[in-house]
């Protein structure tokens, strides 16, 4: 695993979260502008009051979203400024040498078994010791 991969993953996820929050804030700004423009041109006081309430709601939600964006950026900056864990290099271990030390062949003192196994084996010269065709 490469060093810093957890931090890079966190960077991407925080960037996507902030981008999403900015998109929502942009939508709230558009909603705020549309409701204010609509309220200015209306003559009906009840509809005008309703649009102004909607504009205030959009403004409050927008301010809350901006606080969340600011908090996300500050939290991420604090995380990035904190020193990472100290990584100590591991000692070199020759895995092939260790495997060679652990692996042991079974002692094969029985030569008779080898001759019996050879009797049934296929002979590429065609000489069958059993006298068959």
C-alpha positions, 0 to 999 in steps of 0.5 A: 500500500502506498503512503498517503493513500488514505489522505488522498482518498479523504481529499477526494471525498471532502472535495466532492462533499464541498462541491455538492454543498456549493451546488446546493448553495447555488440553488438556494441563491437562485431560489432567493433571487427568483422569489425576490424578483417575483415579490417585487412585481406582484400587486397581491399582498398575500402572494407578495408576503408568501414570496418574501417568507420564501425568500427569508427561508432561502436566505436562512438555509443559504446562511446555514449552508455557508456555515457548513461549507466553512466548517468543512473547509476548516475541519479539512485544513486542520486535518491536513496540517496535522502531522501524519503518523511516523512511518518506520522502515521495516527490516529486510527479510529474505523470504526465499531464504526463510522458505528454504529453511522451513521446507524439508524433504521427506527421507526416501530410503526405500529403493524397492518402491521406486522399482515397482513404480517403474514396472507399470510406467510407460516405456518410450522405447516400446520394450515392455518388461512384462512380455506383453505386445 
